[in-house]
Amino acid sequence: MFLTLLAVFLAGTLLSAFAPSLPIFLFSRVMTASVAGLMESLMSVIAYQLATTDQQRSMLVAWIYTGFSIASVVGNPLGTFIANLWRWQDAFIMVAIITVLATVVATNLIPKDLVNEPASFKEQLVLFSDRRIQLAIVFAICSAGMIFGYYTYIRSLIHQTLGFSLTALSLVLLLLGVLDVFANRLSGRLAAKNGIKRLRPFYVLDLVLLALFQFSMQNAWTGLLLLCALVFFFALFGSPIQIFVLDVASHDYPQDTTLASTLNAIFYNVGVAVSSFTATQTLKVAGLPDLGWNSLVYCAVALLVLLTLVRMTDREAMRG
C-alpha cells in the first residue's frame, strides 16, 4: 500500500509539473494531498511494528515528524529558489526525482512480511467507541487549533505587527522551522517516558504565553521571542499523542492499528481548518495581536482534555 501511495504521489507531482491548465494543476495538487497524510500514517505503523522497545518506537515516530519538519524547513526555500532560478515547474520536477529515490529506498528497506490484523469496516469503527480515543481526537484538534489560531497569519504578524522586513521575514520563518525540528526530537524523548503525562507543564506554559500574546506583540523582539517559544512547545505534542493512540489500539484493538495511525493526521488537519476559520472571524472584529485569544481558547480545552487523559491512564495502570 505504501509503495502504491508513493506511485500516486509521483503521478500527481508529474501532472503538476506538466499541467496544461489551472483546473488540471489544482486536480494534481488534490491528488497528491489525498495520499500524503495516509503515507505519514503508514510510516508510523511500519515504524511501530519494526521497533522492539517502547523507547525505540517513540524515537522512530519522532524521526518521522522530524523528517516532515526538515522537509518544510529545507523544501520550501529550496523550491522557491529553483522556481526563481529556472521555472516553477522545475520545482515539481525536483520533487518527482526525490519521490523516485524514496520509492527505490522504500522498496529495498521496508519488510514484505509485516502483519496487519484483518478487520471489517464495522469492526474498525469500534475504535471510536473508546473514550480515550475520543479524547485523543479532541486533543489533536485543539492542539492544532492552539497553533493555527494565530499561525494562519504568521507572515502578517511578523511583517505588519512586529515590523520585520520581507528579507527578515524569510529568516524568521527559517528560525521557526529549525526550532520545530529540534522540538520534534525532544517530542520523541517525551513519548518514550509516559509522554502524555509529561506534556502537562508545557500546555500550562502555552496557556500563560498565549495570555501574554497581545502584550508581547507590542514589541518586535518580545513578540519574536514569544513566537519562538510557542512554536517549540507546540511541536512537542506530536509523538506522545501518536504513540498513545497506537498503544491503545495495539493493546485493545489490534485490528484497528492502521486506522488508529491515521487519526492524528486527519484530526490535526480538522483543527487547522477550524482554527483558521475562527482566526479569520476574529480579525473581522479585532486586530492581529488579538489572535492570541483565539489560540488560548483551544489551548485551554486541550489542557483540560490532556488532564482527563492522564487521569484515565493512571486509573488503567492501577487496575492493571
C-alpha positions as protocol buffer text, in pm:
chain_id: "A"
residue {
  index: 1
  type: MET
  ca { x: 0 y: 0 z: 0 }
}
residue {
  index: 2
  type: PHE
  ca { x: 280 y: 239 z: 88 }
}
residue {
  index: 3
  type: LEU
  ca { x: 450 y: 188 z: -248 }
}
residue {
  index: 4
  type: THR
  ca { x: 117 y: 233 z: -428 }
}
residue {
  index: 5
  type: LEU
  ca { x: 63 y: 565 z: -248 }
}
residue {
  index: 6
  type: LEU
  ca { x: 414 y: 675 z: -345 }
}
residue {
  index: 7
  type: ALA
  ca { x: 328 y: 595 z: -707 }
}
residue {
  index: 8
  type: VAL
  ca { x: 11 y: 807 z: -685 }
}
residue {
  index: 9
  type: PHE
  ca { x: 210 y: 1090 z: -526 }
}
residue {
  index: 10
  type: LEU
  ca { x: 467 y: 1068 z: -807 }
}
residue {
  index: 11
  type: ALA
  ca { x: 196 y: 1073 z: -1074 }
}
residue {
  index: 12
  type: GLY
  ca { x: 31 y: 1377 z: -914 }
}
residue {
  index: 13
  type: THR
  ca { x: 362 y: 1561 z: -889 }
}
residue {
  index: 14
  type: LEU
  ca { x: 447 y: 1496 z: -1254 }
}
residue {
  index: 15
  type: LEU
  ca { x: 98 y: 1611 z: -1351 }
}
residue {
  index: 16
  type: SER
  ca { x: 162 y: 1932 z: -1157 }
}
residue {
  index: 17
  type: ALA
  ca { x: 487 y: 1989 z: -1345 }
}
residue {
  index: 18
  type: PHE
  ca { x: 330 y: 1944 z: -1688 }
}
residue {
  index: 19
  type: ALA
  ca { x: -27 y: 2061 z: -1623 }
}
residue {
  index: 20
  type: PRO
  ca { x: -163 y: 2239 z: -1933 }
}
residue {
  index: 21
  type: SER
  ca { x: -427 y: 2436 z: -1741 }
}
residue {
  index: 22
  type: LEU
  ca { x: -512 y: 2561 z: -1393 }
}
residue {
  index: 23
  type: PRO
  ca { x: -801 y: 2312 z: -1330 }
}
residue {
  index: 24
  type: ILE
  ca { x: -571 y: 2019 z: -1410 }
}
residue {
  index: 25
  type: PHE
  ca { x: -300 y: 2168 z: -1190 }
}
residue {
  index: 26
  type: LEU
  ca { x: -543 y: 2203 z: -898 }
}
residue {
  index: 27
  type: PHE
  ca { x: -660 y: 1845 z: -953 }
}
residue {
  index: 28
  type: SER
  ca { x: -299 y: 1726 z: -938 }
}
residue {
  index: 29
  type: ARG
  ca { x: -247 y: 1904 z: -605 }
}
residue {
  index: 30
  type: VAL
  ca { x: -560 y: 1742 z: -459 }
}
residue {
  index: 31
  type: MET
  ca { x: -430 y: 1411 z: -592 }
}
residue {
  index: 32
  type: THR
  ca { x: -101 y: 1438 z: -404 }
}
residue {
  index: 33
  type: ALA
  ca { x: -263 y: 1580 z: -90 }
}
residue {
  index: 34
  type: SER
  ca { x: -507 y: 1288 z: -75 }
}
residue {
  index: 35
  type: VAL
  ca { x: -224 y: 1039 z: -21 }
}
residue {
  index: 36
  type: ALA
  ca { x: 30 y: 1247 z: 173 }
}
residue {
  index: 37
  type: GLY
  ca { x: -144 y: 1215 z: 510 }
}
residue {
  index: 38
  type: LEU
  ca { x: -201 y: 842 z: 466 }
}
residue {
  index: 39
  type: MET
  ca { x: 167 y: 789 z: 383 }
}
residue {
  index: 40
  type: GLU
  ca { x: 261 y: 965 z: 706 }
}
residue {
  index: 41
  type: SER
  ca { x: 24 y: 737 z: 898 }
}
residue {
  index: 42
  type: LEU
  ca { x: 152 y: 420 z: 733 }
}
residue {
  index: 43
  type: MET
  ca { x: 509 y: 522 z: 815 }
}
residue {
  index: 44
  type: SER
  ca { x: 406 y: 542 z: 1181 }
}
residue {
  index: 45
  type: VAL
  ca { x: 257 y: 191 z: 1165 }
}
residue {
  index: 46
  type: ILE
  ca { x: 565 y: 49 z: 992 }
}
residue {
  index: 47
  type: ALA
  ca { x: 798 y: 213 z: 1244 }
}
residue {
  index: 48
  type: TYR
  ca { x: 578 y: 98 z: 1533 }
}
residue {
  index: 49
  type: GLN
  ca { x: 588 y: -264 z: 1414 }
}
residue {
  index: 50
  type: LEU
  ca { x: 960 y: -267 z: 1343 }
}
residue {
  index: 51
  type: ALA
  ca { x: 1055 y: -125 z: 1685 }
}
residue {
  index: 52
  type: THR
  ca { x: 1132 y: -370 z: 1964 }
}
residue {
  index: 53
  type: THR
  ca { x: 1112 y: -139 z: 2268 }
}
residue {
  index: 54
  type: ASP
  ca { x: 890 y: 149 z: 2380 }
}
residue {
  index: 55
  type: GLN
  ca { x: 1180 y: 393 z: 2358 }
}
residue {
  index: 56
  type: GLN
  ca { x: 1265 y: 278 z: 2007 }
}
residue {
  index: 57
  type: ARG
  ca { x: 901 y: 319 z: 1897 }
}
residue {
  index: 58
  type: SER
  ca { x: 888 y: 671 z: 2033 }
}
residue {
  index: 59
  type: MET
  ca { x: 1214 y: 776 z: 1871 }
}
residue {
  index: 60
  type: LEU
  ca { x: 1123 y: 626 z: 1533 }
}
residue {
  index: 61
  type: VAL
  ca { x: 788 y: 806 z: 1529 }
}
residue {
  index: 62
  type: ALA
  ca { x: 967 y: 1125 z: 1635 }
}
residue {
  index: 63
  type: TRP
  ca { x: 1207 y: 1084 z: 1342 }
}
residue {
  index: 64
  type: ILE
  ca { x: 908 y: 1070 z: 1106 }
}
residue {
  index: 65
  type: TYR
  ca { x: 778 y: 1400 z: 1242 }
}
residue {
  index: 66
  type: THR
  ca { x: 1132 y: 1540 z: 1229 }
}
residue {
  index: 67
  type: GLY
  ca { x: 1156 y: 1438 z: 865 }
}
residue {
  index: 68
  type: PHE
  ca { x: 844 y: 1637 z: 784 }
}
residue {
  index: 69
  type: SER
  ca { x: 983 y: 1935 z: 975 }
}
residue {
  index: 70
  type: ILE
  ca { x: 1315 y: 1920 z: 791 }
}
residue {
  index: 71
  type: ALA
  ca { x: 1128 y: 1890 z: 461 }
}
residue {
  index: 72
  type: SER
  ca { x: 936 y: 2207 z: 544 }
}
residue {
  index: 73
  type: VAL
  ca { x: 1246 y: 2396 z: 655 }
}
residue {
  index: 74
  type: VAL
  ca { x: 1460 y: 2292 z: 357 }
}
residue {
  index: 75
  type: GLY
  ca { x: 1196 y: 2217 z: 93 }
}
residue {
  index: 76
  type: ASN
  ca { x: 1009 y: 2548 z: 92 }
}
residue {
  index: 77
  type: PRO
  ca { x: 1309 y: 2778 z: 38 }
}
residue {
  index: 78
  type: LEU
  ca { x: 1470 y: 2525 z: -199 }
}
residue {
  index: 79
  type: GLY
  ca { x: 1155 y: 2507 z: -411 }
}
residue {
  index: 80
  type: THR
  ca { x: 1130 y: 2885 z: -417 }
}
residue {
  index: 81
  type: PHE
  ca { x: 1497 y: 2914 z: -516 }
}
residue {
  index: 82
  type: ILE
  ca { x: 1456 y: 2667 z: -803 }
}
residue {
  index: 83
  type: ALA
  ca { x: 1137 y: 2839 z: -922 }
}
residue {
  index: 84
  type: ASN
  ca { x: 1308 y: 3179 z: -920 }
}
residue {
  index: 85
  type: LEU
  ca { x: 1625 y: 3047 z: -1086 }
}
residue {
  index: 86
  type: TRP
  ca { x: 1451 y: 2848 z: -1361 }
}
residue {
  index: 87
  type: ARG
  ca { x: 1075 y: 2778 z: -1380 }
}
residue {
  index: 88
  type: TRP
  ca { x: 818 y: 2692 z: -1113 }
}
residue {
  index: 89
  type: GLN
  ca { x: 760 y: 2363 z: -1299 }
}
residue {
  index: 90
  type: ASP
  ca { x: 1121 y: 2265 z: -1225 }
}
residue {
  index: 91
  type: ALA
  ca { x: 1046 y: 2270 z: -852 }
}
residue {
  index: 92
  type: PHE
  ca { x: 789 y: 1994 z: -908 }
}
residue {
  index: 93
  type: ILE
  ca { x: 1033 y: 1801 z: -1124 }
}
residue {
  index: 94
  type: MET
  ca { x: 1277 y: 1814 z: -830 }
}
residue {
  index: 95
  type: VAL
  ca { x: 1007 y: 1670 z: -601 }
}
residue {
  index: 96
  type: ALA
  ca { x: 937 y: 1397 z: -857 }
}
residue {
  index: 97
  type: ILE
  ca { x: 1306 y: 1298 z: -864 }
}
residue {
  index: 98
  type: ILE
  ca { x: 1315 y: 1283 z: -482 }
}
residue {
  index: 99
  type: THR
  ca { x: 997 y: 1072 z: -485 }
}
residue {
  index: 100
  type: VAL
  ca { x: 1157 y: 822 z: -726 }
}
residue {
  index: 101
  type: LEU
  ca { x: 1460 y: 794 z: -497 }
}
residue {
  index: 102
  type: ALA
  ca { x: 1233 y: 750 z: -193 }
}
residue {
  index: 103
  type: THR
  ca { x: 1041 y: 475 z: -374 }
}
residue {
  index: 104
  type: VAL
  ca { x: 1363 y: 287 z: -455 }
}
residue {
  index: 105
  type: VAL
  ca { x: 1476 y: 315 z: -92 }
}
residue {
  index: 106
  type: ALA
  ca { x: 1135 y: 207 z: 43 }
}
residue {
  index: 107
  type: THR
  ca { x: 1123 y: -92 z: -194 }
}
residue {
  index: 108
  type: ASN
  ca { x: 1455 y: -217 z: -60 }
}
residue {
  index: 109
  type: LEU
  ca { x: 1415 y: -134 z: 310 }
}
residue {
  index: 110
  type: ILE
  ca { x: 1051 y: -194 z: 407 }
}
residue {
  index: 111
  type: PRO
  ca { x: 995 y: -559 z: 506 }
}
residue {
  index: 112
  type: LYS
  ca { x: 745 y: -751 z: 294 }
}
residue {
  index: 113
  type: ASP
  ca { x: 613 y: -963 z: 582 }
}
residue {
  index: 114
  type: LEU
  ca { x: 458 y: -701 z: 814 }
}
residue {
  index: 115
  type: VAL
  ca { x: 135 y: -836 z: 961 }
}
residue {
  index: 116
  type: ASN
  ca { x: -189 y: -643 z: 984 }
}
residue {
  index: 117
  type: GLU
  ca { x: -491 y: -791 z: 1161 }
}
residue {
  index: 118
  type: PRO
  ca { x: -781 y: -826 z: 911 }
}
residue {
  index: 119
  type: ALA
  ca { x: -1099 y: -643 z: 1012 }
}
residue {
  index: 120
  type: SER
  ca { x: -1428 y: -544 z: 859 }
}
residue {
  index: 121
  type: PHE
  ca { x: -1538 y: -182 z: 833 }
}
residue {
  index: 122
  type: LYS
  ca { x: -1777 y: -233 z: 1127 }
}
residue {
  index: 123
  type: GLU
  ca { x: -1504 y: -387 z: 1343 }
}
residue {
  index: 124
  type: GLN
  ca { x: -1276 y: -90 z: 1279 }
}
residue {
  index: 125
  type: LEU
  ca { x: -1545 y: 158 z: 1386 }
}
residue {
  index: 126
  type: VAL
  ca { x: -1533 y: 4 z: 1734 }
}
residue {
  index: 127
  type: LEU
  ca { x: -1216 y: 206 z: 1790 }
}
residue {
  index: 128
  type: PHE
  ca { x: -1421 y: 527 z: 1801 }
}
residue {
  index: 129
  type: SER
  ca { x: -1631 y: 396 z: 2092 }
}
residue {
  index: 130
  type: ASP
  ca { x: -1328 y: 408 z: 2323 }
}
residue {
  index: 131
  type: ARG
  ca { x: -1338 y: 726 z: 2535 }
}
residue {
  index: 132
  type: ARG
  ca { x: -959 y: 750 z: 2533 }
}
residue {
  index: 133
  type: ILE
  ca { x: -961 y: 763 z: 2154 }
}
residue {
  index: 134
  type: GLN
  ca { x: -1242 y: 1020 z: 2156 }
}
residue {
  index: 135
  type: LEU
  ca { x: -1045 y: 1243 z: 2391 }
}
residue {
  index: 136
  type: ALA
  ca { x: -726 y: 1195 z: 2188 }
}
residue {
  index: 137
  type: ILE
  ca { x: -914 y: 1315 z: 1879 }
}
residue {
  index: 138
  type: VAL
  ca { x: -1038 y: 1627 z: 2061 }
}
residue {
  index: 139
  type: PHE
  ca { x: -685 y: 1683 z: 2192 }
}
residue {
  index: 140
  type: ALA
  ca { x: -536 y: 1666 z: 1841 }
}
residue {
  index: 141
  type: ILE
  ca { x: -798 y: 1909 z: 1706 }
}
residue {
  index: 142
  type: CYS
  ca { x: -746 y: 2161 z: 1988 }
}
residue {
  index: 143
  type: SER
  ca { x: -367 y: 2130 z: 1979 }
}
residue {
  index: 144
  type: ALA
  ca { x: -369 y: 2215 z: 1609 }
}
residue {
  index: 145
  type: GLY
  ca { x: -616 y: 2494 z: 1683 }
}
residue {
  index: 146
  type: MET
  ca { x: -384 y: 2628 z: 1950 }
}
residue {
  index: 147
  type: ILE
  ca { x: -107 y: 2695 z: 1699 }
}
residue {
  index: 148
  type: PHE
  ca { x: -305 y: 2778 z: 1386 }
}
residue {
  index: 149
  type: GLY
  ca { x: -532 y: 3010 z: 1579 }
}
residue {
  index: 150
  type: TYR
  ca { x: -256 y: 3264 z: 1513 }
}
residue {
  index: 151
  type: TYR
  ca { x: -10 y: 3083 z: 1282 }
}
residue {
  index: 152
  type: THR
  ca { x: -253 y: 3113 z: 990 }
}
residue {
  index: 153
  type: TYR
  ca { x: -146 y: 3478 z: 979 }
}
residue {
  index: 154
  type: ILE
  ca { x: 216 y: 3430 z: 1085 }
}
residue {
  index: 155
  type: ARG
  ca { x: 356 y: 3628 z: 790 }
}
residue {
  index: 156
  type: SER
  ca { x: 131 y: 3923 z: 865 }
}
residue {
  index: 157
  type: LEU
  ca { x: 218 y: 3905 z: 1235 }
}
residue {
  index: 158
  type: ILE
  ca { x: 592 y: 3909 z: 1167 }
}
residue {
  index: 159
  type: HIS
  ca { x: 588 y: 4168 z: 887 }
}
residue {
  index: 160
  type: GLN
  ca { x: 299 y: 4401 z: 977 }
}
residue {
  index: 161
  type: THR
  ca { x: 265 y: 4372 z: 1355 }
}
residue {
  index: 162
  type: LEU
  ca { x: 628 y: 4316 z: 1459 }
}
residue {
  index: 163
  type: GLY
  ca { x: 766 y: 4530 z: 1176 }
}
residue {
  index: 164
  type: PHE
  ca { x: 1028 y: 4292 z: 1034 }
}
residue {
  index: 165
  type: SER
  ca { x: 1125 y: 4347 z: 669 }
}
residue {
  index: 166
  type: LEU
  ca { x: 1037 y: 4094 z: 398 }
}
residue {
  index: 167
  type: THR
  ca { x: 1401 y: 3979 z: 396 }
}
residue {
  index: 168
  type: ALA
  ca { x: 1397 y: 3930 z: 772 }
}
residue {
  index: 169
  type: LEU
  ca { x: 1061 y: 3752 z: 740 }
}
residue {
  index: 170
  type: SER
  ca { x: 1225 y: 3466 z: 550 }
}
residue {
  index: 171
  type: LEU
  ca { x: 1496 y: 3437 z: 815 }
}
residue {
  index: 172
  type: VAL
  ca { x: 1241 y: 3435 z: 1097 }
}
residue {
  index: 173
  type: LEU
  ca { x: 1038 y: 3162 z: 925 }
}
residue {
  index: 174
  type: LEU
  ca { x: 1359 y: 2961 z: 882 }
}
residue {
  index: 175
  type: LEU
  ca { x: 1435 y: 3006 z: 1254 }
}
residue {
  index: 176
  type: LEU
  ca { x: 1085 y: 2884 z: 1346 }
}
residue {
  index: 177
  type: GLY
  ca { x: 1134 y: 2583 z: 1119 }
}
residue {
  index: 178
  type: VAL
  ca { x: 1466 y: 2492 z: 1281 }
}
residue {
  index: 179
  type: LEU
  ca { x: 1307 y: 2517 z: 1627 }
}
residue {
  index: 180
  type: ASP
  ca { x: 1033 y: 2283 z: 1506 }
}
residue {
  index: 181
  type: VAL
  ca { x: 1295 y: 2025 z: 1405 }
}
residue {
  index: 182
  type: PHE
  ca { x: 1464 y: 2029 z: 1746 }
}
residue {
  index: 183
  type: ALA
  ca { x: 1127 y: 2018 z: 1924 }
}
residue {
  index: 184
  type: ASN
  ca { x: 1031 y: 1704 z: 1734 }
}
residue {
  index: 185
  type: ARG
  ca { x: 1344 y: 1531 z: 1857 }
}
residue {
  index: 186
  type: LEU
  ca { x: 1254 y: 1623 z: 2215 }
}
residue {
  index: 187
  type: SER
  ca { x: 899 y: 1507 z: 2145 }
}
residue {
  index: 188
  type: GLY
  ca { x: 1030 y: 1157 z: 2083 }
}
residue {
  index: 189
  type: ARG
  ca { x: 1209 y: 1155 z: 2417 }
}
residue {
  index: 190
  type: LEU
  ca { x: 892 y: 1265 z: 2594 }
}
residue {
  index: 191
  type: ALA
  ca { x: 689 y: 995 z: 2419 }
}
residue {
  index: 192
  type: ALA
  ca { x: 932 y: 728 z: 2538 }
}
residue {
  index: 193
  type: LYS
  ca { x: 869 y: 820 z: 2902 }
}
residue {
  index: 194
  type: ASN
  ca { x: 493 y: 846 z: 2951 }
}
residue {
  index: 195
  type: GLY
  ca { x: 471 y: 1136 z: 2710 }
}
residue {
  index: 196
  type: ILE
  ca { x: 104 y: 1222 z: 2770 }
}
residue {
  index: 197
  type: LYS
  ca { x: 170 y: 1289 z: 3139 }
}
residue {
  index: 198
  type: ARG
  ca { x: 488 y: 1486 z: 3070 }
}
residue {
  index: 199
  type: LEU
  ca { x: 308 y: 1722 z: 2831 }
}
residue {
  index: 200
  type: ARG
  ca { x: 110 y: 1885 z: 3113 }
}
residue {
  index: 201
  type: PRO
  ca { x: 360 y: 2156 z: 3221 }
}
residue {
  index: 202
  type: PHE
  ca { x: 420 y: 2255 z: 2859 }
}
residue {
  index: 203
  type: TYR
  ca { x: 49 y: 2313 z: 2797 }
}
residue {
  index: 204
  type: VAL
  ca { x: 24 y: 2519 z: 3116 }
}
residue {
  index: 205
  type: LEU
  ca { x: 318 y: 2724 z: 2988 }
}
residue {
  index: 206
  type: ASP
  ca { x: 149 y: 2759 z: 2647 }
}
residue {
  index: 207
  type: LEU
  ca { x: -160 y: 2891 z: 2823 }
}
residue {
  index: 208
  type: VAL
  ca { x: 46 y: 3157 z: 3002 }
}
residue {
  index: 209
  type: LEU
  ca { x: 232 y: 3255 z: 2684 }
}
residue {
  index: 210
  type: LEU
  ca { x: -93 y: 3293 z: 2488 }
}
residue {
  index: 211
  type: ALA
  ca { x: -235 y: 3510 z: 2764 }
}
residue {
  index: 212
  type: LEU
  ca { x: 68 y: 3737 z: 2711 }
}
residue {
  index: 213
  type: PHE
  ca { x: 41 y: 3722 z: 2330 }
}
residue {
  index: 214
  type: GLN
  ca { x: -136 y: 4055 z: 2276 }
}
residue {
  index: 215
  type: PHE
  ca { x: 103 y: 4243 z: 2504 }
}
residue {
  index: 216
  type: SER
  ca { x: 417 y: 4078 z: 2361 }
}
residue {
  index: 217
  type: MET
  ca { x: 321 y: 4178 z: 2007 }
}
residue {
  index: 218
  type: GLN
  ca { x: 369 y: 4545 z: 2100 }
}
residue {
  index: 219
  type: ASN
  ca { x: 746 y: 4500 z: 2071 }
}
residue {
  index: 220
  type: ALA
  ca { x: 933 y: 4331 z: 1786 }
}
residue {
  index: 221
  type: TRP
  ca { x: 1175 y: 4132 z: 2000 }
}
residue {
  index: 222
  type: THR
  ca { x: 939 y: 4021 z: 2277 }
}
residue {
  index: 223
  type: GLY
  ca { x: 693 y: 3921 z: 2004 }
}
residue {
  index: 224
  type: LEU
  ca { x: 959 y: 3721 z: 1821 }
}
residue {
  index: 225
  type: LEU
  ca { x: 1071 y: 3551 z: 2142 }
}
residue {
  index: 226
  type: LEU
  ca { x: 711 y: 3457 z: 2221 }
}
residue {
  index: 227
  type: LEU
  ca { x: 655 y: 3311 z: 1873 }
}
residue {
  index: 228
  type: CYS
  ca { x: 974 y: 3104 z: 1902 }
}
residue {
  index: 229
  type: ALA
  ca { x: 867 y: 2965 z: 2240 }
}
residue {
  index: 230
  type: LEU
  ca { x: 515 y: 2882 z: 2120 }
}
residue {
  index: 231
  type: VAL
  ca { x: 639 y: 2703 z: 1807 }
}
residue {
  index: 232
  type: PHE
  ca { x: 890 y: 2500 z: 2008 }
}
residue {
  index: 233
  type: PHE
  ca { x: 648 y: 2393 z: 2281 }
}
residue {
  index: 234
  type: PHE
  ca { x: 367 y: 2319 z: 2036 }
}
residue {
  index: 235
  type: ALA
  ca { x: 571 y: 2068 z: 1834 }
}
residue {
  index: 236
  type: LEU
  ca { x: 619 y: 1854 z: 2146 }
}
residue {
  index: 237
  type: PHE
  ca { x: 269 y: 1705 z: 2132 }
}
residue {
  index: 238
  type: GLY
  ca { x: 305 y: 1507 z: 1803 }
}
residue {
  index: 239
  type: SER
  ca { x: 492 y: 1192 z: 1908 }
}
residue {
  index: 240
  type: PRO
  ca { x: 332 y: 1145 z: 2254 }
}
residue {
  index: 241
  type: ILE
  ca { x: -26 y: 1153 z: 2123 }
}
residue {
  index: 242
  type: GLN
  ca { x: 60 y: 931 z: 1824 }
}
residue {
  index: 243
  type: ILE
  ca { x: 228 y: 673 z: 2048 }
}
residue {
  index: 244
  type: PHE
  ca { x: -62 y: 692 z: 2296 }
}
residue {
  index: 245
  type: VAL
  ca { x: -322 y: 617 z: 2026 }
}
residue {
  index: 246
  type: LEU
  ca { x: -112 y: 338 z: 1876 }
}
residue {
  index: 247
  type: ASP
  ca { x: -59 y: 183 z: 2222 }
}
residue {
  index: 248
  type: VAL
  ca { x: -434 y: 184 z: 2292 }
}
residue {
  index: 249
  type: ALA
  ca { x: -510 y: 32 z: 1953 }
}
residue {
  index: 250
  type: SER
  ca { x: -238 y: -235 z: 1962 }
}
residue {
  index: 251
  type: HIS
  ca { x: -340 y: -343 z: 2313 }
}
residue {
  index: 252
  type: ASP
  ca { x: -720 y: -336 z: 2287 }
}
residue {
  index: 253
  type: TYR
  ca { x: -798 y: -312 z: 1915 }
}
residue {
  index: 254
  type: PRO
  ca { x: -513 y: -482 z: 1723 }
}
residue {
  index: 255
  type: GLN
  ca { x: -726 y: -498 z: 1408 }
}
residue {
  index: 256
  type: ASP
  ca { x: -750 y: -117 z: 1409 }
}
residue {
  index: 257
  type: THR
  ca { x: -382 y: -23 z: 1435 }
}
residue {
  index: 258
  type: THR
  ca { x: -362 y: 117 z: 1081 }
}
residue {
  index: 259
  type: LEU
  ca { x: -681 y: 317 z: 1128 }
}
residue {
  index: 260
  type: ALA
  ca { x: -553 y: 447 z: 1463 }
}
residue {
  index: 261
  type: SER
  ca { x: -233 y: 569 z: 1299 }
}
residue {
  index: 262
  type: THR
  ca { x: -433 y: 800 z: 1070 }
}
residue {
  index: 263
  type: LEU
  ca { x: -633 y: 974 z: 1343 }
}
residue {
  index: 264
  type: ASN
  ca { x: -367 y: 1225 z: 1446 }
}
residue {
  index: 265
  type: ALA
  ca { x: -302 y: 1339 z: 1088 }
}
residue {
  index: 266
  type: ILE
  ca { x: -672 y: 1356 z: 998 }
}
residue {
  index: 267
  type: PHE
  ca { x: -793 y: 1545 z: 1303 }
}
residue {
  index: 268
  type: TYR
  ca { x: -485 y: 1768 z: 1312 }
}
residue {
  index: 269
  type: ASN
  ca { x: -599 y: 1896 z: 973 }
}
residue {
  index: 270
  type: VAL
  ca { x: -953 y: 1937 z: 1108 }
}
residue {
  index: 271
  type: GLY
  ca { x: -806 y: 2155 z: 1383 }
}
residue {
  index: 272
  type: VAL
  ca { x: -612 y: 2358 z: 1126 }
}
residue {
  index: 273
  type: ALA
  ca { x: -928 y: 2421 z: 923 }
}
residue {
  index: 274
  type: VAL
  ca { x: -1146 y: 2511 z: 1222 }
}
residue {
  index: 275
  type: SER
  ca { x: -891 y: 2739 z: 1389 }
}
residue {
  index: 276
  type: SER
  ca { x: -806 y: 2912 z: 1061 }
}
residue {
  index: 277
  type: PHE
  ca { x: -1176 y: 2988 z: 1020 }
}
residue {
  index: 278
  type: THR
  ca { x: -1209 y: 3125 z: 1375 }
}
residue {
  index: 279
  type: ALA
  ca { x: -889 y: 3328 z: 1324 }
}
residue {
  index: 280
  type: THR
  ca { x: -1047 y: 3490 z: 1019 }
}
residue {
  index: 281
  type: GLN
  ca { x: -1362 y: 3566 z: 1218 }
}
residue {
  index: 282
  type: THR
  ca { x: -1150 y: 3714 z: 1498 }
}
residue {
  index: 283
  type: LEU
  ca { x: -984 y: 3953 z: 1253 }
}
residue {
  index: 284
  type: LYS
  ca { x: -1325 y: 4081 z: 1146 }
}
residue {
  index: 285
  type: VAL
  ca { x: -1376 y: 4233 z: 1491 }
}
residue {
  index: 286
  type: ALA
  ca { x: -1019 y: 4268 z: 1625 }
}
residue {
  index: 287
  type: GLY
  ca { x: -656 y: 4308 z: 1517 }
}
residue {
  index: 288
  type: LEU
  ca { x: -369 y: 4067 z: 1452 }
}
residue {
  index: 289
  type: PRO
  ca { x: -236 y: 4082 z: 1813 }
}
residue {
  index: 290
  type: ASP
  ca { x: -576 y: 3963 z: 1936 }
}
residue {
  index: 291
  type: LEU
  ca { x: -532 y: 3627 z: 1761 }
}
residue {
  index: 292
  type: GLY
  ca { x: -365 y: 3506 z: 2080 }
}
residue {
  index: 293
  type: TRP
  ca { x: -704 y: 3494 z: 2250 }
}
residue {
  index: 294
  type: ASN
  ca { x: -834 y: 3273 z: 1970 }
}
residue {
  index: 295
  type: SER
  ca { x: -549 y: 3027 z: 2028 }
}
residue {
  index: 296
  type: LEU
  ca { x: -587 y: 3050 z: 2406 }
}
residue {
  index: 297
  type: VAL
  ca { x: -939 y: 2902 z: 2390 }
}
residue {
  index: 298
  type: TYR
  ca { x: -810 y: 2596 z: 2202 }
}
residue {
  index: 299
  type: CYS
  ca { x: -517 y: 2562 z: 2441 }
}
residue {
  index: 300
  type: ALA
  ca { x: -745 y: 2570 z: 2746 }
}
residue {
  index: 301
  type: VAL
  ca { x: -966 y: 2294 z: 2606 }
}
residue {
  index: 302
  type: ALA
  ca { x: -659 y: 2089 z: 2505 }
}
residue {
  index: 303
  type: LEU
  ca { x: -517 y: 2118 z: 2858 }
}
residue {
  index: 304
  type: LEU
  ca { x: -846 y: 2004 z: 3015 }
}
residue {
  index: 305
  type: VAL
  ca { x: -861 y: 1706 z: 2779 }
}
residue {
  index: 306
  type: LEU
  ca { x: -496 y: 1624 z: 2849 }
}
residue {
  index: 307
  type: LEU
  ca { x: -555 y: 1622 z: 3226 }
}
residue {
  index: 308
  type: THR
  ca { x: -856 y: 1393 z: 3175 }
}
residue {
  index: 309
  type: LEU
  ca { x: -650 y: 1155 z: 2961 }
}
residue {
  index: 310
  type: VAL
  ca { x: -376 y: 1143 z: 3225 }
}
residue {
  index: 311
  type: ARG
  ca { x: -630 y: 1057 z: 3497 }
}
residue {
  index: 312
  type: MET
  ca { x: -781 y: 783 z: 3281 }
}
residue {
  index: 313
  type: THR
  ca { x: -437 y: 642 z: 3203 }
}
residue {
  index: 314
  type: ASP
  ca { x: -343 y: 640 z: 3572 }
}
residue {
  index: 315
  type: ARG
  ca { x: -665 y: 456 z: 3660 }
}
residue {
  index: 316
  type: GLU
  ca { x: -599 y: 199 z: 3388 }
}
residue {
  index: 317
  type: ALA
  ca { x: -247 y: 148 z: 3521 }
}
residue {
  index: 318
  type: MET
  ca { x: -378 y: 95 z: 3876 }
}
residue {
  index: 319
  type: ARG
  ca { x: -629 y: -163 z: 3754 }
}
residue {
  index: 320
  type: GLY
  ca { x: -354 y: -340 z: 3561 }
}
